[in-house]
Amino acid sequence: GTQVEITGNIAPDACGGFADVTWTVTSDCTEPASVTRRYTVTAAPAIEVSAPEAKTADACQTQEAIDADFAAWVASGSVTGGCGTQVEITGNIAPDACGGFADVTWTVTSDCTEPASVTRRYTVTPDITTPVITCPEPMTICMEEFPTEWAGGSWSDNCDGTGPLSGVKDGEMRYREDGCAQLQDYKFMYTDSCGNTAMKICTITREIDKYDNCETAFAMDMETASCFIPDFKRWGWTNGFDEGDTSELPLYAGAAQCDVSKSALVGNVSVDYSVEGEITVTYNIDEGYAMSEAHVYVGCDMYPEKDGTPTVAPGQYTFNAGALDHSTGISVTFTNVSGPVYVIAHAVTCEELCRCSDRPGIDDGNTYTVDLGIDCGEGAKEAVTKAVDFLAYPVPFDQEVNIKYSFDYDTDVNIEVFDIKGALIRSSENTQYIKGTVDSSKIDLSGTDNQMFFVRLTTKEGTMIKKIVSSSPQ
């Protein structure tokens, strides 16, 4: 009649513990018996998280490469221990490839142990290096237009590599300090894949031809030249030449009132009348000057005429070149010419401040031919330059000047003195001159303001004009 009673028969916790179970047996006929035994559940080991070491990745990698490396780094962690383990990873978004960091936390929970958590940082070294820009090869142009865009530059970057680059105009054109070139800036810019921007200004130099201080110029023959003043308000000289003559005339610019002391010698004009029927006038401009206009008169009279009236306006000359491209000289040959002639050589000359264009220029050395068709006859020039002459003395004079003359014909003699502006200030007339005599007139010029005057002596055969200079201080 055995009876068994079991006590302590509640199972221990699955996460660890024990249960002591006792079997007690009674019987109707015997002494009871009892046995106790222990049932043990081994406790789960503690959780251990093996996270990767913090890592710094190099810049200059693509985002795809960073994403892959970051994912592998996150997955390289491991977990041991626990029971029924669950792992949660937070912060597992890769940082930007251009620089930044991500803090990643591995949190592990278990049914039978305390949770565990480890945080590590993944860092991408920032790309803060500015690209380097290299200008194109230096460019200097001459009298050309500045390009809208300037190619030939380049960029280089620690991450992106290298590449070509063009620049665009930046700001207004400016002049170089010497005024002989214009400078135009061009802006070159490059932004790398991480947003670092570089900018550099590169400059194109545009050299220019520059002329200034332009003046009227006339050629003067030292022996035969007659100043336009006082016949005209304009200054300049008409020069006489006979067949067979050759001469080299200085070319004076800015010789107001025919006063060469105030002028600049800018070259010479050669006159060659040695070839029968031809007279060639050649301009030779000195270095440092250039000629933008040239006008030549060749004729039987001292001056050309317009509507029957003498004039010295260059537009009325027998040859006109009014638009020369800053020439260093031209030559004009007048054909079908005979007898004594007058030549007026006019020009407009300028100082050559800068020049980059090649020589010879478009109008350098040009030659022209003009069929003039004139016969000035024998003695036409002599009637003016030799039949009428006089001597002014002393030179220079003080207060008074003597005008001495002698002619081989009876005539009235009219003497006029003009100032440098062409105004008549003194006059004298001899109505009783007898052929072959030597006569003179004394002109009182005291009290006048000028130091230079023009004396015009007129007879029935013509006129002669000479310049006289006073020694009196002003």
Sequence and secondary structure as in RCSB ss.txt:
>XXXX:A:sequence
GTQVEITGNIAPDACGGFADVTWTVTSDCTEPASVTRRYTVTAAPAIEVSAPEAKTADACQTQEAIDADFAAWVA
SGSVTGGCGTQVEITGNIAPDACGGFADVTWTVTSDCTEPASVTRRYTVTPDITTPVITCPEPMTICMEEFPTEW
AGGSWSDNCDGTGPLSGVKDGEMRYREDGCAQLQDYKFMYTDSCGNTAMKICTITREIDKYDNCETAFAMDMETA
SCFIPDFKRWGWTNGFDEGDTSELPLYAGAAQCDVSKSALVGNVSVDYSVEGEITVTYNIDEGYAMSEAHVYVGC
DMYPEKDGTPTVAPGQYTFNAGALDHSTGISVTFTNVSGPVYVIAHAVTCEELCRCSDRPGIDDGNTYTVDLGID
CGEGAKEAVTKAVDFLAYPVPFDQEVNIKYSFDYDTDVNIEVFDIKGALIRSSENTQYIKGTVDSSKIDLSGTDN
QMFFVRLTTKEGTMIKKIVSSSPQ
>XXXX:A:secstr
  EEEEE      TTSEEEEEEEEEE SSS  EEEEEEEEE      EEE    EEE SS  HHHHHHHHHHHHH
T EEES SS EEEEE  S   TTSEEEEEEEEEE SSS  EEEEEEEEE       EEE  S EEEES    SEE
EEEEEEETTTEEEEEEEEE S  EE TTSSEEEEEEEEEEE TTS EEEEEEEEEEE  EEEEEEEEEE  TTT 
EESTTTSSS  EEEEE TT EEEEEEEES GGG GGGSEEEEEEEEE  STTEEEEEEEE TTEEEEEEEEEEES
SSS EETTEE   GGGSSEEE   SSBS EEEEEEEEESSEEEEEEEEEEEEEE  S SS TTTTEEEEEEEEEE
  TTTTHHHHTSS  EEESSSBSSEEEEEEE SS EEEEEEEE TTS EEEEEEEEEE TT EEEEEEE TT S 
SEEEEEEEETTEEEEEEEEB S  
